[in-house]
Amino acid sequence: MCKICEDLRWQIAAVRALSTELTDPSSIVLNKADIKALEENLTKAIANHYPDAK
């Protein structure tokens, strides 16, 4: 796994860990948006490793 993919995985894990402590609904929505954005970035990074797997 490349450094970029590994960093994204750690960021996703950190944001998910923070979300377990949230109680304010608006914060939870923002947190889910952060997770989704990070997951999309990870998907794109992984796709760079396998360009023929569309």
N, C-alpha and C positions, 0 to 999 in steps of 0.2 A: 504494500500500500504506500502511495506517495505521501509526502509531507502535507500537501494541501488537503488530501482526503482525510488523513489522520487528524489534522487540526479541525476540520469541519465536524468530524465525528465527536471530538472532545467538546466543541462548542455546543453541539446539539445536546449532548449529555449534561452539560453545565446548565443550559437554559431549562431543560426538563427538570433538573434537580431543584432549580429555583422555583419553578412553577408549583411544586408541591407545597410551598409555604405561602402561596398567594391566596387571599380571601376576597379581594376586591374584584368584582366581575370585569371591570374595564381593564384592569391589569392582566387578568387571565386571558382576555381576548387579544391584547397586545402581545402577550407571551406566546400564544398560539401562532400569531402572525410571524413572530420571530423564528419560531421552530420551523414553520412552513418554508420561510425564505431560506433558512440554513439547509433544510432538506433538499430544496430545489437546487441550491448551489452544489450540494454533494452529488446529486444526480447528474448535473452537468459535468462535474469534475470526473466522475466515474465514466461517463460517456466518452470523455476525451481519451480514456485508456482503451476503449473498445469502439472505435468509430464505425465499424461495419455492422454493429449489432443494433441497428435501428429497428 
